[in-house]
Amino acid sequence: MSESIALTNMTALEETKFEAYTLGAATFDLSGLPKEYYTLVDDSKSIIWVQPIFQALGLKSLLAASLPVENFTHAVIHGKEYTAVVVKQQGNYFALLLDPQSEIMNDKFLSWAQCFDATSLKNNPRFQVI
């Protein structure tokens, strides 16, 4: 299913649900270096979950040097207290910290994440930029 079709078929309720399960976000440039972090206003400012994503993107770069992994679309990192998803967007990588109990991981969620504008979180009262 193409991204535009998936997003067209997505309801506003689904998009709101995806945002509601988001506990944090981070953007990375295409070389895997972190650019911006977003945390919940009422939560700690911990960004410790970003480190495994940084490491995964570094591993992807190392693998790409010797293996054909050019079609990377996403990776999921499961921790004890979180689930992190990193997707490749146009010109950067975007990572989301999710409630580990959520069961929203599906094609629609990934399509939404691939097209989501992280800068919109600057205007979202739930989030702060650190």
C-alpha positions in Angstrom: 0.0 0.0 0.0 1.5 3.4 -1.0 1.9 6.1 1.6 -0.6 8.4 0.1 -3.3 5.7 0.0 -2.6 4.7 3.6 -2.8 8.3 4.8 -5.9 9.0 2.8 -7.6 6.0 4.4 -6.5 7.1 7.9 -9.1 8.6 10.0 -8.6 11.7 12.3 -9.3 9.4 15.2 -6.4 7.1 14.2 -4.1 10.0 13.8 -5.1 11.3 17.3 -4.6 7.8 18.7 -1.1 7.7 17.3 -0.2 11.0 18.8 -1.7 10.1 22.1 0.6 7.0 22.4 3.6 9.1 21.6 5.7 9.8 24.7 8.6 11.5 23.0 10.2 12.1 19.7 13.6 12.8 18.2 14.9 13.8 14.8 18.2 12.7 13.3 20.0 13.8 10.1 20.7 11.2 7.4 24.1 10.5 8.9 22.4 9.4 12.2 23.3 12.5 14.3 20.6 13.7 16.6 19.0 17.1 15.8 16.0 17.8 18.1 14.4 16.0 21.1 10.7 16.3 22.2 9.6 15.2 25.6 6.2 15.3 27.4 5.8 18.5 29.4 4.5 16.6 32.5 7.2 13.9 32.3 10.9 13.9 33.0 13.2 15.3 30.4 15.1 12.0 30.1 16.2 11.3 26.6 18.1 8.1 27.5 15.9 6.2 25.0 17.6 8.1 22.2 20.9 6.4 22.7 19.8 3.0 21.4 18.3 4.7 18.3 21.6 6.5 17.7 23.4 3.2 18.0 20.9 1.5 15.6 21.4 4.2 13.0 25.2 3.8 13.4 24.9 0.0 13.0 22.7 0.6 9.9 25.5 2.8 8.4 28.1 0.2 9.1 26.0 -2.5 7.5 25.3 -0.4 4.5 29.0 -0.1 3.9 29.2 -3.8 3.1 25.6 -5.0 2.6 22.7 -3.7 0.4 20.4 -2.2 3.1 19.4 0.8 1.0 15.6 0.2 1.4 15.6 0.8 5.1 12.1 2.0 6.2 12.0 1.5 9.9 13.4 -0.2 13.0 11.7 -1.1 16.3 13.7 -1.1 19.6 12.1 -2.7 22.6 13.4 -1.6 26.0 12.1 -2.6 29.5 10.2 0.7 29.9 9.7 1.8 26.3 9.3 0.9 22.7 11.1 3.2 20.2 10.4 3.3 16.5 12.7 5.0 14.0 11.5 5.6 10.4 13.2 7.1 7.5 11.6 10.3 6.2 12.5 12.5 3.3 15.8 14.0 4.3 16.0 12.7 7.9 15.2 9.9 10.4 12.3 10.4 12.9 12.1 8.4 16.1 9.1 8.0 18.4 9.0 6.8 22.0 5.9 4.8 22.6 4.0 3.3 25.5 5.3 -0.3 25.5 1.8 -1.5 26.3 0.4 0.1 23.1 -0.4 -2.1 20.2 -0.5 0.5 17.5 2.4 -0.9 15.4 0.9 -1.5 12.0 1.3 -0.3 8.4 -1.0 2.7 9.0 1.1 3.8 12.0 4.3 3.4 10.0 2.9 5.4 7.1 1.8 8.1 9.5 5.2 8.3 11.2 7.0 8.4 7.8 5.0 11.5 6.9 4.6 13.2 10.3 6.1 16.7 10.6 8.0 16.6 13.9 8.2 20.4 14.0 4.5 20.4 14.7 5.3 19.1 18.2 6.7 22.5 18.9 3.1 23.8 18.9 1.7 20.8 20.7 1.0 21.7 24.4 1.9 18.2 25.5 5.5 18.5 24.3 8.6 20.5 24.9 11.7 20.8 22.9 14.9 20.1 24.8 
